[in-house]
């Protein structure tokens, strides 16, 4: 027997076994991928830069985890860091333990040890604020909370319950139980 005849016989046997296997399994449904329907996508260790209508940076988001809900198109974010540029391109930092973004991106809820810090440049006095939760409305340039807020600047500490900020006009107000302490700088 030649090697060509042996090879031909092996190929014939392989073809018959393959055909038999296909016929045997043709009526069985394919294994289904289980989709629990909760998430459209998940991002790990990412950075997103959002641009305004003029193509300039409006916000940068960095976080270890973002999950987008399939059912309502909202996003949950673990330990987000938002970098918000001022008119000179210096970044304010806004952090929290958790973040939530509405489906249209017009509302952001930060919760758990919310902190805001001014840019670390000589032209901006070091300013910080701390609170438990904060609602941000980026398209309206405003933020608010009904929680206790403490704000510090060199020589000044302010606190109050309830807080509203208008970043466009650069104004803020404490809504109740407002206290301030001014210590002159020497």
N, C-alpha and C positions, 0 to 999 in steps of 0.2 A: 504494500500500500504506500502510495506517495504522500508526501507532506501536504500536497494540495488537496488530496482527497480527505485526509484527516481534518484539515482546517475547514474545508467545506462542510463536513459532517458536524463539527463543533458549532459552526455558524448556524446551521439548520436547526440543531437542538436548541441553541440560544434563542433563535427566532420563535420557535414553537413554545418555549417556556414563557417568553415575553408576551406572546399573544394570549396564552392560557391565563396568565396573571391579570392582564388587562380585562379579559372577559369575566373573570371571577370577581373583580372588584368594581365593575362598572355600575352596579346598582347601589353601591354604598355611597351615601352623601359625603362630600368633602368635609374635612374638619373645619368647623366654623371658628372664626376669630371672635373672641368674646370682647364686646365693646359695652361697657357699663353705661355709656352715654354721658358721663360726667365731665369729661375734659376734651376740648378741641385740640389743644396743644399744651406742652410744658416746655419751659425754657430753664436751663441750668446755667449758673455763673455767666450772666449776660450783661450787656450794656446797650441801651437804646438811646439814640439822640433824636429828639423830636424838633422839627423845624417850624417856624412861624410862616405866615403868608409871604414874607419877604425872603425866605430861605435862610434865615438866621436861626441859630440855636435858641429854642425856647425853654427846653428842659432836657436834662440827661438823667436817665434812670439806670442804676446799677443794683443788682440783687443776686442772691444765690438761687432763687426759685421764683418762677411765675407760672401760674396755672390759669388757663382760660376755660370758663364753664361753657359747655356746649348749650345748655338749656337757656341761659339768660345772657350769654356773651359778656359777662363780667369777668374781671381778673382779680385773683388773689396773689399777693406778693409777700414773700418772707423777707424780713429785715431790709426793706428798701432804703436806698440812699438816693435822694433827688438832688441834683445840682442845678440851681436856678441862677442863670447869669443876670447880672445887673447891667446898667447902660454902658459900663466900662469893660464888660466882659469878665468881670470877677464873679466867682460863684458862691452863692449862699448854699449851705448844706442843710438839708431837711431829712431827718432819719426817724425811724420808728421800728417797733418789733414786727408789726403787720401793716399791710396796705391792701386797699380794695379800690378798684377802678370801675366806674360805671360803664355800661356797654357803649355809650356814645363818647366816653372820655371826658365828660363835662363835670364829673364829680370824683373826688379822690378822698377816701377816708383813711386816716392814719390812726393807729391805736397802739398803746403800750410804749411808754417812755419816749414820747415824741420830743425831739430836740431840733432846734434851728440855730445855726451858727453863721455869723457874718463872714464874708471873705477875710482871709488872713493877709491883708495888705495894709500898708501904713495909712492910706487915704480913707479907710473905713474904721471907725471906732469899734473895737471888739464888742459885739453884741450877741447875746444868747437869749433864747427863750425855751422854757420847759413846760410840758403839760402832759396829760394822760391820753388825750385824743384830740384830733383836729380834722375838720372837714375843709377841703380845699376845692375851690371852683376856678380852675385855671383860665377858662375863657372869659370870666368876669373879673379876673385879677383880685380875688378876695378869698379870705379864709376866716373860719370862725370855730369856736368851741364854747361849750357851757361848763367846762371844767376849770379848775384852778390853773392859772398861768403865772409863771414867774419869769420876768425879763430883767436882764442885767446889762449894764454898760459901765464903763469906767466912771466911778463916782455916783452911780445911781442904781437902785434896785426898785422895781415895781412889781406888784402882784395884784391879782384880782380873780374873781370868779366870773367866767364869761368873758370872751375876748373876740373882737372883730378887727380884721386887717384889710385895708385896701392898698394893694401893692402899687397900683397905678398912681394914686395920689400920695403914696407913702405916709398914710395916716393909720392909726390904730386907736382903739379905745377898749378900756376895761368896762364891763357892764355892771358889776356890783362888787361890793366888799373890796374896793380898790385901796391899796396902800402904796405909799412911795417913801423911799428913803434916799436922801441926797447927801453925799459926803464930798465936800469940796476937795479937789485935787490940788496938791501943793507943789 
